[in-house]
Amino acid sequence: MKSKTNYKVIISDSAKEDIKENARWYNKQQKGLGNRFIQNIKECIKIIQLKPESFQIRYKNMRAGIPDKFPYLIIYNVNKDNKTISIIAVFHSSKNPEKCKSKI
């Protein structure tokens, strides 16, 4: 049986700020909703970590993980050689991806 090797996840400062900013917005809408948002993002990142190629390539060599409860995209790339996943951005799926290209 083949053993599963987890990839190391590196979240950029910009992506961390995206998550915090969106969580703050959700908490203003409903108390505790921001915490649920963060939890859902973490769950999606775990899936990305276990199966990094399970999400399609969207931009250049970047993949887009899709959390199941919130309409966001987690933009990341995979480095197979050193077993790392770099999360570049987390943004609402209705936003123009051109605005996010500076991060990519």
C-alpha positions in Angstrom: 0.0 0.0 0.0 1.3 3.4 -1.0 1.9 5.8 1.9 0.4 9.2 1.8 2.9 12.1 2.0 1.5 15.3 3.2 2.7 18.5 1.5 3.9 21.4 3.6 1.5 24.3 3.3 2.8 27.9 3.1 0.2 30.6 3.3 1.4 34.0 2.0 0.9 37.1 4.2 -1.4 38.4 1.5 -3.6 35.3 1.7 -3.6 35.5 5.5 -4.9 39.0 5.2 -7.5 38.0 2.7 -8.8 35.4 5.2 -8.8 37.8 8.2 -10.5 40.6 6.2 -13.3 38.3 4.9 -13.8 36.7 8.4 -14.2 40.2 9.9 -16.8 41.0 7.2 -18.7 37.8 7.9 -18.6 38.5 11.7 -20.2 41.9 11.0 -23.0 40.2 9.1 -23.6 37.6 11.8 -21.8 36.8 15.0 -19.7 33.7 14.7 -20.0 33.5 10.9 -16.4 34.6 10.5 -15.3 31.7 12.6 -17.3 29.3 10.4 -15.7 30.9 7.3 -12.2 30.3 8.8 -13.0 26.7 9.7 -14.3 26.1 6.2 -11.1 27.5 4.6 -9.0 25.3 6.9 -11.0 22.2 5.9 -10.4 23.0 2.2 -6.7 23.6 2.9 -6.5 20.1 4.5 -8.0 18.6 1.3 -5.5 20.6 -0.8 -2.7 19.3 1.5 -3.7 15.7 1.1 -4.6 15.8 -2.6 -3.0 18.9 -4.1 -3.8 18.0 -7.7 -7.5 17.4 -7.0 -8.5 20.9 -8.0 -8.1 22.2 -11.5 -5.6 24.7 -12.8 -7.2 28.1 -13.2 -4.4 30.6 -13.7 -1.0 30.0 -15.2 0.2 27.0 -13.0 -2.1 28.0 -10.2 -4.9 25.8 -8.9 -8.1 26.9 -7.2 -9.4 25.1 -4.2 -13.1 25.6 -3.6 -14.5 25.5 0.0 -17.8 23.8 0.2 -19.8 26.3 2.3 -18.5 29.7 1.1 -18.2 31.1 -2.4 -14.4 31.6 -2.4 -11.4 30.4 -4.3 -8.1 29.4 -2.6 -5.4 30.1 -5.2 -2.3 27.9 -4.8 0.6 26.3 -6.6 2.2 22.9 -6.0 6.0 22.3 -5.9 6.3 18.5 -6.2 10.1 18.6 -5.8 10.1 20.0 -2.3 6.6 18.8 -1.4 5.2 22.3 -0.7 1.9 24.1 -1.4 2.0 27.8 -1.6 -1.3 29.5 -1.0 -1.2 32.9 -2.8 -4.7 34.3 -2.4 -8.2 33.7 -1.0 -10.9 35.6 -2.8 -14.7 35.7 -3.4 -15.6 33.8 -6.5 -17.7 36.7 -7.8 -14.8 39.1 -7.9 -12.9 39.8 -11.0 -9.8 37.5 -11.0 -7.9 40.2 -12.9 -7.8 42.1 -9.5 -6.1 39.1 -8.0 -3.5 38.7 -10.7 -1.0 40.9 -9.0 -0.7 38.3 -6.3 -0.3 35.5 -8.7 
